[in-house]
Amino acid sequence: MWTNALNRLLTHLFRHGRIRVTYPDGTVRCFGPGGGPESAVVLHDPGLPRRIILSPDMAVGEGYMNGTVTFEKDDVYGFLSLAIMNIAAQGQPWFRRPLEWGRWLRRRLDQFNPVSRARANVAHHYDLSGELYDLFLDEDRNYSCAYFARPDMTLEEAQEAKKQHIARKLLIEPGMRVLDIGCGWGGMGLTLARDFGAEVLGITLSREQHAMANMRAEQAGLADKARFELMDYRDVQGQFDRIVSVGMFEHVGVPHYDAYFAKVRRLLRPDGIALIHTIGRSDPPGATSPWITKYIFPGGYCPAMSEAVAAIERQRLITTDVEVWRLHYAETLKEWRCRFEANIERARALYDERFCRMWRYYLTASELTFRLNNQVVFQFQITPKQDAVPLTRDYLYRDGADGLSRAAE
């Protein structure tokens, strides 16, 4: 029964290219018309057809991690390219739609992130060995989308361009108080303190990030201008001229959007500006891949623009600019994936082969979701005051379009 159902699913999905599937009993079947990309997969566990029907993301991701799903020449990229391309084009067949509706109904529970749960979710991913992140991130440890203002940029240059672009949107002036929500290892906050003279408070729930960010501030002689606290955004007090959040909103969860933007409004001065940089989806609201939720980002969710903007509106904040970055994150993830593969032996020494397969699958699937399945990055510039920012966007590009010049010293 399950094999027949899987045959129907694959017949429905693969209408471009061709996939060759070897079933656990040795049966080989091909799906798709050919004349395009091809891939071959072997299912080694008799329980896989049932698990794939019930949850394709989970079954294939776990199967690859555990070695019960293998690809010809270990070509994860080729398989996922073909699969994601066809899934994006065809959608789910009718007999899987009730299961997808179930995922939708569970999503608010999956994204319920009170402080204690949010702390545990952050630790799951960001408190991994710091040496792991050294294997694939840029030297400044920016773990978010870079800005490839020129196609020939290195990852380091593109990450610097991202920070400068955000700083311009914030209209930073020396002495301004800036809150960095989800400060990571301190790269954004240190840039604002060093290059723009800001007084920065960065907050994170990751102990590893907190320790390193403060160490970096000390080493750079910026401890008097940039300090980093182990704190949830809901516990921050005071007022700030500017708020920046890069790659943290994905961890807030839809049930908490109103509370998040209400907090942003309370923390901003009446003429303050906030810049929220987040992964999002061009499609309507959906649900996070169960494999990503279990293994990579528990509690995480990438919002549709409609979800984020509706919450901003309910808190009477004014959206003064929305920018959509499309393939920038695909290029960023390509760089991370290539660097990780180049350092795979060091990764195995830190963890094990199963972890390496998980991380490879995560970086590859993420890159291809941006390339092929309508995932993007949103930057929301918001403020309580309508004229807090200039009326045109010219101010972002006055010093040149490469995004690498400094606004202040």
C-alpha positions as CSV (number, residue, x, y, z in Angstrom):
1,M,0.0,0.0,0.0
2,W,2.7,2.5,1.0
3,T,4.8,1.8,-2.0
4,N,1.9,2.4,-4.3
5,A,1.1,5.7,-2.5
6,L,4.7,6.7,-2.9
7,N,4.6,5.9,-6.6
8,R,1.6,8.2,-6.9
9,L,3.3,11.0,-5.0
10,L,6.4,10.8,-7.1
11,T,4.4,10.6,-10.3
12,H,2.5,13.8,-9.2
13,L,5.6,15.7,-8.2
14,F,8.3,14.9,-10.8
15,R,7.1,16.6,-14.1
16,H,10.5,18.1,-14.9
17,G,13.7,16.2,-15.2
18,R,13.8,12.6,-14.0
19,I,14.4,10.7,-10.7
20,R,15.4,7.1,-10.4
21,V,14.3,5.4,-7.2
22,T,15.6,2.1,-6.0
23,Y,13.1,0.6,-3.4
24,P,14.2,-1.5,-0.4
25,D,13.2,-4.7,-2.3
26,G,15.4,-3.8,-5.2
27,T,12.7,-2.6,-7.5
28,V,13.8,0.4,-9.6
29,R,11.3,3.0,-11.0
30,C,11.8,6.2,-12.8
31,F,9.6,9.3,-12.5
32,G,9.6,12.4,-14.7
33,P,9.8,12.9,-18.5
34,G,13.6,13.4,-18.6
35,G,15.2,16.0,-20.8
36,G,16.4,17.9,-17.8
37,P,18.3,17.4,-14.5
38,E,18.4,13.8,-13.2
39,S,19.0,12.2,-9.9
40,A,19.1,8.8,-8.4
41,V,18.1,7.8,-4.8
42,V,18.2,4.4,-3.0
43,L,15.8,3.6,-0.1
44,H,17.4,1.0,2.2
45,D,14.7,0.8,4.9
46,P,11.4,-0.9,4.2
47,G,9.6,1.6,6.5
48,L,10.7,4.6,4.3
49,P,7.7,4.6,1.9
50,R,5.3,5.1,4.7
51,R,7.5,7.7,6.4
52,I,7.9,9.6,3.2
53,I,4.2,9.8,2.6
54,L,3.5,11.0,6.1
55,S,6.3,13.5,6.2
56,P,8.6,13.8,3.2
57,D,10.9,16.4,4.7
58,M,11.5,14.5,7.9
59,A,11.8,11.1,6.3
60,V,14.3,12.1,3.6
61,G,16.3,14.3,5.9
62,E,16.6,11.8,8.7
63,G,17.2,9.0,6.2
64,Y,20.1,10.8,4.7
65,M,21.6,11.6,8.2
66,N,21.2,7.9,9.2
67,G,22.4,6.4,5.9
68,T,19.1,4.7,5.0
69,V,18.6,7.2,2.1
70,T,21.6,7.5,-0.2
71,F,22.1,9.5,-3.4
72,E,24.2,8.5,-6.4
73,K,27.7,10.0,-6.0
74,D,26.3,11.4,-2.7
75,D,24.9,14.2,-4.8
76,V,22.7,15.9,-2.2
77,Y,22.7,19.1,-4.1
78,G,21.5,17.4,-7.3
79,F,18.7,15.5,-5.6
80,L,17.4,18.5,-3.6
81,S,17.6,20.8,-6.7
82,L,15.4,18.4,-8.6
83,A,13.0,17.8,-5.7
84,I,12.6,21.4,-4.6
85,M,12.1,22.6,-8.1
86,N,9.3,20.1,-8.7
87,I,7.7,20.6,-5.3
88,A,7.6,24.3,-5.8
89,A,5.9,23.8,-9.2
90,Q,3.4,21.1,-8.4
91,G,2.5,21.4,-4.8
92,Q,1.1,18.5,-2.8
93,P,-1.3,15.9,-4.2
94,W,-4.8,15.8,-2.8
95,F,-4.1,12.8,-0.6
96,R,-1.4,14.6,1.3
97,R,-3.3,17.8,1.9
98,P,-4.9,16.7,5.2
99,L,-1.4,16.0,6.6
100,E,-0.3,19.5,5.5
101,W,-3.4,21.0,7.1
102,G,-2.4,19.2,10.3
103,R,1.1,20.9,10.2
104,W,-0.7,24.3,9.8
105,L,-2.9,23.7,12.8
106,R,0.2,22.7,14.9
107,R,2.3,25.6,13.9
108,R,1.2,28.0,16.7
109,L,2.1,25.3,19.3
110,D,5.5,24.7,17.5
111,Q,6.2,28.4,17.6
112,F,5.1,29.0,21.2
113,N,8.3,30.5,22.6
114,P,8.1,31.7,26.2
115,V,11.4,32.9,27.7
116,S,12.5,29.5,29.0
117,R,11.7,27.7,25.8
118,A,13.3,30.4,23.7
119,R,16.5,30.0,25.7
120,A,16.6,26.2,25.1
121,N,15.8,26.7,21.4
122,V,18.7,29.1,21.0
123,A,21.1,26.9,22.9
124,H,20.2,24.0,20.6
125,H,21.8,25.8,17.6
126,Y,23.9,28.7,18.7
127,D,25.7,27.0,21.6
128,L,27.3,24.4,19.4
129,S,31.1,24.5,19.4
130,G,32.5,27.9,18.3
131,E,35.0,26.0,16.2
132,L,32.2,24.7,14.0
133,Y,31.2,28.3,13.0
134,D,34.8,29.1,12.3
135,L,34.7,26.5,9.6
136,F,32.3,28.3,7.3
137,L,31.4,31.8,8.5
138,D,33.4,35.0,7.6
139,E,36.0,36.3,9.9
140,D,33.5,38.6,11.6
141,R,31.2,35.7,12.3
142,N,28.1,37.1,10.6
143,Y,25.5,34.3,10.7
144,S,22.9,36.0,8.5
145,C,22.4,37.0,4.8
146,A,25.2,39.0,3.2
147,Y,24.6,41.8,0.7
148,F,26.3,41.1,-2.6
149,A,26.2,44.7,-3.9
150,R,28.6,43.6,-6.6
151,P,28.7,40.1,-8.0
152,D,32.5,39.8,-7.5
153,M,32.4,40.4,-3.8
154,T,34.0,38.0,-1.4
155,L,31.9,36.7,1.5
156,E,33.8,39.1,3.9
157,E,33.1,42.1,1.6
158,A,29.4,41.2,1.2
159,Q,29.0,40.8,5.0
160,E,30.6,44.2,5.6
161,A,28.4,45.7,2.9
162,K,25.3,44.3,4.7
163,K,26.3,46.0,7.9
164,Q,27.0,49.3,6.2
165,H,23.7,49.2,4.4
166,I,21.8,48.5,7.6
167,A,23.7,51.3,9.4
168,R,22.6,53.8,6.6
169,K,19.0,52.8,7.1
170,L,19.3,53.4,10.8
171,L,20.7,56.9,10.1
172,I,23.2,56.4,13.0
173,E,24.9,59.5,14.6
174,P,27.6,59.5,17.2
175,G,26.4,59.1,20.7
176,M,23.1,57.4,19.8
177,R,21.9,54.6,22.0
178,V,21.4,51.4,20.0
179,L,19.8,48.2,21.0
180,D,20.8,45.1,19.0
181,I,18.2,42.4,19.5
182,G,19.8,39.0,18.8
183,C,23.4,40.3,18.6
184,G,25.1,37.1,17.6
185,W,28.8,37.2,18.2
186,G,28.8,41.0,18.2
187,G,29.6,41.9,14.6
188,M,26.8,44.3,14.0
189,G,27.1,46.0,17.3
190,L,30.8,46.4,17.2
191,T,30.6,47.9,13.7
192,L,28.0,50.5,14.9
193,A,30.2,51.4,17.9
194,R,33.5,51.5,16.0
195,D,32.5,53.1,12.7
196,F,29.5,55.2,13.8
197,G,30.2,56.2,17.4
198,A,27.1,54.6,18.7
199,E,26.5,53.4,22.3
200,V,25.4,49.8,21.8
201,L,23.6,47.3,24.0
202,G,23.5,43.8,22.4
203,I,21.4,41.0,23.8
204,T,21.4,37.3,23.1
205,L,20.2,34.1,24.7
206,S,23.3,32.2,23.7
207,R,26.0,31.8,26.3
208,E,28.6,31.1,23.7
209,Q,27.7,34.3,21.7
210,H,27.5,36.4,24.9
211,A,31.0,35.4,26.0
212,M,32.6,35.9,22.6
213,A,30.9,39.2,21.9
214,N,32.1,40.7,25.2
215,M,35.6,39.3,24.6
216,R,35.7,40.8,21.1
217,A,34.6,44.2,22.5
218,E,37.4,44.1,25.1
219,Q,40.0,43.1,22.4
220,A,38.9,45.9,20.1
221,G,39.0,48.5,22.9
222,L,35.3,49.1,22.5
223,A,34.0,47.8,25.9
224,D,33.0,51.3,26.9
225,K,30.9,51.7,23.8
226,A,29.5,48.1,23.2
227,R,28.3,45.8,25.9
228,F,26.5,42.5,25.5
229,E,24.0,41.0,27.9
230,L,22.5,37.5,28.3
231,M,18.9,38.6,28.1
232,D,15.6,38.1,26.4
233,Y,14.1,41.0,24.4
234,R,11.1,40.9,26.7
235,D,13.2,41.9,29.7
236,V,15.0,44.9,28.2
237,Q,14.2,48.3,29.9
238,G,14.9,51.9,28.9
239,Q,14.7,53.8,25.7
240,F,16.9,53.8,22.6
241,D,17.4,56.0,19.6
242,R,17.8,53.0,17.3
243,I,16.9,49.3,17.4
244,V,18.4,46.8,15.0
245,S,17.7,43.1,14.8
246,V,19.4,40.9,12.2
247,G,18.3,37.3,11.8
248,M,16.5,37.0,15.2
249,F,12.9,37.6,14.2
250,E,12.8,34.1,12.7
251,H,12.9,32.8,16.3
252,V,10.1,35.0,17.8
253,G,7.2,32.8,16.7
254,V,3.8,34.0,15.3
255,P,2.1,33.9,18.7
256,H,4.5,36.5,19.9
257,Y,4.6,39.0,17.0
258,D,2.3,41.5,18.7
259,A,4.3,41.4,22.0
260,Y,7.6,41.7,20.0
261,F,6.5,44.9,18.1
262,A,4.8,46.3,21.2
263,K,8.2,46.0,23.0
264,V,10.0,47.6,20.1
265,R,7.6,50.5,20.2
266,R,8.0,50.9,24.0
267,L,11.8,50.8,23.7
268,L,12.1,53.3,20.8
269,R,12.2,57.0,21.5
270,P,9.4,59.0,19.8
271,D,11.6,59.8,16.8
272,G,13.5,56.5,16.9
273,I,14.1,54.1,14.0
274,A,14.2,50.3,14.0
275,L,15.5,48.0,11.3
276,I,14.2,44.4,11.4
277,H,16.1,42.0,9.0
278,T,14.5,38.6,8.7
279,I,14.2,35.6,6.4
280,G,10.7,35.5,5.0
281,R,8.5,33.8,2.4
282,S,7.0,35.3,-0.8
283,D,4.2,32.8,-0.4
284,P,1.2,33.1,2.0
285,P,1.7,32.0,5.6
286,G,2.8,28.4,6.0
287,A,4.6,26.1,8.4
288,T,8.3,25.3,9.1
289,S,9.7,22.0,7.8
290,P,9.4,19.5,10.6
291,W,13.0,18.4,9.9
292,I,14.3,21.9,10.4
293,T,12.2,22.3,13.5
294,K,13.6,19.1,15.1
295,Y,17.2,19.2,14.1
296,I,18.2,22.8,13.2
297,F,15.9,25.6,14.5
298,P,13.3,24.5,17.1
299,G,10.6,27.1,17.4
300,G,11.7,28.8,14.3
301,Y,9.5,30.2,11.5
302,C,10.1,32.5,8.5
303,P,7.1,34.8,8.1
304,A,5.1,35.9,5.1
305,M,5.2,39.7,4.7
306,S,1.5,39.8,5.5
307,E,2.1,38.3,8.9
308,A,4.9,40.7,9.9
309,V,3.3,43.8,8.5
310,A,0.0,43.1,10.2
311,A,1.7,42.9,13.6
312,I,3.6,46.1,12.9
313,E,0.3,47.9,12.0
314,R,-1.5,46.6,15.1
315,Q,1.2,48.3,17.3
316,R,0.8,51.6,15.4
317,L,4.3,51.6,14.1
318,I,4.9,53.2,10.7
319,T,6.6,51.2,8.0
320,T,8.9,53.7,6.2
321,D,10.7,51.2,4.0
322,V,10.5,47.5,3.0
323,E,13.4,46.0,1.0
324,V,13.3,42.4,-0.3
325,W,16.6,40.6,-0.9
326,R,16.0,37.6,-3.2
327,L,19.1,35.6,-4.1
328,H,21.6,37.3,-1.7
329,Y,21.0,34.5,0.9
330,A,21.4,31.8,-1.8
331,E,24.8,33.2,-2.6
332,T,25.7,33.5,1.1
333,L,24.7,29.9,1.8
334,K,26.6,28.7,-1.2
335,E,29.7,30.3,0.3
336,W,29.0,28.6,3.7
337,R,28.3,25.3,2.1
338,C,31.6,25.3,0.1
339,R,33.6,26.4,3.1
340,F,32.0,23.7,5.2
341,E,32.8,21.0,2.6
342,A,36.4,22.3,2.4
343,N,36.7,21.8,6.2
344,I,34.7,18.6,6.5
345,E,37.5,16.7,8.2
346,R,37.8,19.3,10.9
347,A,34.0,19.1,11.3
348,R,34.2,15.3,11.7
349,A,36.8,15.8,14.4
350,L,34.5,18.1,16.3
351,Y,31.3,15.9,16.0
352,D,30.8,12.8,13.9
353,E,29.7,11.7,10.4
354,R,26.0,11.9,11.2
355,F,26.3,15.5,12.3
356,C,28.3,16.4,9.2
357,R,25.6,14.9,7.0
358,M,22.9,16.8,8.9
359,W,24.8,20.1,8.5
360,R,25.5,19.4,4.8
361,Y,21.8,18.7,4.2
362,Y,20.8,21.9,6.2
363,L,23.1,24.2,4.2
364,T,22.2,22.7,0.9
365,A,18.4,22.6,1.4
366,S,18.5,26.2,2.7
367,E,20.4,27.5,-0.3
368,L,18.1,25.8,-2.7
369,T,15.0,27.0,-0.9
370,F,16.1,30.5,-1.6
371,R,17.0,29.7,-5.2
372,L,14.0,27.7,-6.1
373,N,11.1,28.1,-3.6
374,N,10.3,31.7,-3.0
375,Q,12.3,32.3,0.2
376,V,13.6,35.8,0.6
377,V,14.9,38.3,3.2
378,F,12.8,41.2,4.3
379,Q,14.2,44.4,5.8
380,F,11.5,46.4,7.6
381,Q,12.4,50.0,8.6
382,I,9.8,51.1,11.2
383,T,9.3,54.1,13.4
384,P,6.6,55.8,15.6
385,K,7.1,59.1,13.7
386,Q,6.2,59.5,10.1
387,D,9.0,61.9,9.1
388,A,11.8,60.2,11.2
389,V,13.5,59.2,7.9
390,P,14.1,61.1,4.6
391,L,11.3,61.1,2.1
392,T,13.4,59.5,-0.6
393,R,15.9,56.6,-0.5
394,D,18.7,58.6,-1.9
395,Y,20.5,58.8,1.4
396,L,21.3,55.1,1.2
397,Y,23.5,55.6,-1.8
398,R,25.1,59.0,-1.7
399,D,28.6,57.7,-0.9
400,G,28.6,55.1,-3.7
401,A,26.6,52.0,-4.4
402,D,29.1,49.4,-3.2
403,G,28.0,49.6,0.4
404,L,31.5,49.5,1.7
405,S,32.2,53.2,2.6
406,R,32.1,54.3,6.2
407,A,29.4,56.8,7.3
408,A,31.5,58.1,10.2
409,E,34.7,57.5,12.0
